[in-house]
Amino acid sequence: RSAMDHQPKFFENLSGTGKAIGVLTSGGDAPGMNAAVRAVVRMGIYVKAKVYFVYEGYQGMVDGGDNIVEVSWESVSSILQVGGTVIGSARCKSFRTREGRLQAAYNLVQRGITNLCVIGGDGSLTGANLFREEWSGLLEELAQKGKIDEEAVKKYAYLNIVGMVGSIDNDFCGTDMTIGTDSALHRIIEVVDAIMTTAQSHQRTFVLEVMGRHCGYLALVSALACGADWVFIPEYPPEEGWEDSMCVKLSENRARKKRLNIIIVAEGAIDCHNKPITSEKVKDLVVQRLGFDTRVTILGHVQRGGTPSAFDRILASRMGVEAVLALLEATPATPACVVSLSGNQAVRLPLMECVQMTQEVQKAMDEGRFVEAVRLRGRSFENNLNTYKLLSQKKPDAELPKTNFNVAVLNVGAPAAGMNAAVRAAVRVGITEGHKMFAVIDGFEGFARGKIKEISWGDVGGWTGQGGSILGTKRTLPAKYLEKIADQMRTNSINALMVIGGFEAYLGLLELSAAREKYDEFCVPMVMVPATVSNNVPGSDFSIGADTALNTITDTCDRIKQSASGTKRRVFIIETMGGYCGYLANMGALAAGADAAYIFEEQFDIRELQANVEHLTEKMKTSIQRGLVLRNENCNENYTTDFIYQLYSEEGKGVFDCRKNVLGHMQQGGAPSPFDRNFGTKISAKAMQWISKKLRETYRKGKVFANTDDSVCLLGMRRRNLVFQPVAELKTETDFVHRIPKEQWWLKLRPLMKILAKYKTSYDVSDSGQLEHVAMHSTKEAETGAI
């Protein structure tokens, strides 16, 4: 939608006065459920609705009494970072009977609740839909029994239902990610990273069993994120004779001096005859056939536990707010809907269409239609599987095509977690496509000095989990080295370039394409994959590395908030990285439940600072006696972190005291998050396939010659799609002075943070509110950055 026809639509007219919303969590717990509960409560109160907790899921709804309680703003304080669900979850047999549902309806009517927000899996949501369909009949029956009067039947005639999917398995069709999946991946990857060090020491094989009775998502993505040797998932059973193939692969890897093997098994893994493949069976096979020292680790409920990741907190907060808007806009004719994620957009889908599609997957698996099962899981799942197959198994040299093209890969800019996963994917896909791959050490500076070497399949083994940049990276731009770089390209016969980096990488490609007039050597396909913690590259909503940095910020804020809970009335001011881009400060504030975030994109003055101090002074009178303020490093040259700290200290005298913290370079370090490993791997593999296509298109008379704008591209995530965009066209979208895109999608989430921190603000809802259909959604569902 262009800025011209984008008429903002605000929800001030969507008052929830007189409405009552019940929120419950049901089925298995998942990290992030509390963030969703918090968002529903605060958004509900914000639009002047009454909000009720329904404790212990449907059981609490049936039992009534103290299980259904009206809640206040403070009721959901300090739950954002807590795993599981604070309002409890239970399987409920009585709700499956009409008698149980009759009792539940009575308990809701007593409190005037006709809007339900259900956070759970497909079973919980199907139950909610049935309840909604029976609602008017249940009220009639209650009236006949004399439990409610006719007026109540009329007044509470309709029940509106909005679902949010909380499930670590990511087994619900229609959404790219369910609440809790990203956190479960964090747990798995932490374990795999820890196991890898011990396996390497002893030359061991580890068989890891992860959750996923009916869905192989966790197994597949963790295998992709750690470069596992083999993975077993229910949707894609191995072919006949897999035992031989697997053993051959494991022994080949050992012969290549690889000291460890990792095999990941989903708990519901099956063979092509629908017989279970267990982790013990896999272990016994390896021991008997190969005699390798092999251990089994079953992760079990560890995957459900722990604190939610930044991704899950932001996802759940966005979905919670969207769910309340959907309830306010619902009419008797609106079907029960589920709020889900497509790309980086919240969308609403009819609940039963999603449930039906989810059941279709199971049916396809039961009937042995496995190709169909993978397709029904959606584009994202299918692409994960294809990428894994591409990167995990090297074909024998004799089977590889030979293109005689040489492709160079380099890192440019500051280090970002996930860069190494991107390099690994580029090298392996390049080799599979038949090219010779070259690694450039130390960015454009190293290029000019001839630090170029051929890199093989085995050289990049084990790179996915490494932080920083193994190739080395520098911020130097190519302009002053053009002649030397052209010489090196000629000497090494480089036919294409893949640059993985931040804003400097983008500027570098602009300089190289401008130099084409003078140097023919630069008339080759060039592609950039955005990788920077600042997330400030035009043409992409996400950059590799930003998710890891966000998790570092969120973890630190959690610890700081914890330290503050011991001492009453304290406000912390935290400075984040990002240059002039406020992404980290804004999203960090949303994920950590901060009171304010100062960013360059939204100018602020002394009056706003004063208003924030007053807001915190009021907050200190409540039971929540601590404050958290994030400040982007370059948000204002005069209102520095020190200035804000001193102003807050002076103005808060006698009410609260202040502390400040500059997070610094720890935001660039650490092992990459599952999101960054996966996003880096998939986006880089796609970029490499584009290079191969361009090389074929521009090869004429024995040489590659590409001098059009569309042969120098940036591959970025745009709303729901991964898009190749010529860098020349992105110039108009760039603020070169401040090194940020002129328009940034996440600024729309600014009001969200303010609402959840109790500020009055306007929230643009023009992008929400359209109910889409699942079939349509899954065919155009993007190969998204959402892992």
DAFENZI-V303864 format. One record per helix or strand of 2 or more residues. SS is the DSSP state (h for helix, s for strand). FROM is the first residue (numbers start at 0). TO is the last residue. If there is no record, write none. Layout:
SS|FROM|TO ; SS|FROM|TO
//
This chain:
h|10|12 ; s|19|24 ; h|32|45 ; s|49|53 ; h|56|62 ; h|64|66 ; s|67|69 ; h|72|75 ; h|93|95 ; h|97|109 ; s|114|119 ; h|121|143 ; h|149|154 ; s|159|165 ; h|180|201 ; s|204|209 ; h|216|225 ; s|229|232 ; h|241|254 ; s|260|265 ; h|278|289 ; s|293|297 ; h|299|303 ; h|309|328 ; s|336|341 ; s|344|349 ; h|350|365 ; h|369|375 ; h|378|391 ; h|396|398 ; s|405|411 ; h|418|431 ; s|435|439 ; h|442|447 ; s|451|453 ; h|457|459 ; s|472|473 ; h|478|490 ; s|495|500 ; h|502|516 ; h|519|521 ; s|524|530 ; h|545|565 ; s|569|575 ; h|582|591 ; s|595|597 ; h|605|618 ; s|625|631 ; h|640|650 ; s|656|661 ; h|663|666 ; h|673|697 ; s|698|699 ; s|702|703 ; h|708|710 ; s|711|717 ; s|720|725 ; h|726|732 ; s|733|734 ; s|739|740 ; h|744|755 ; s|770|771 ; h|773|779
//
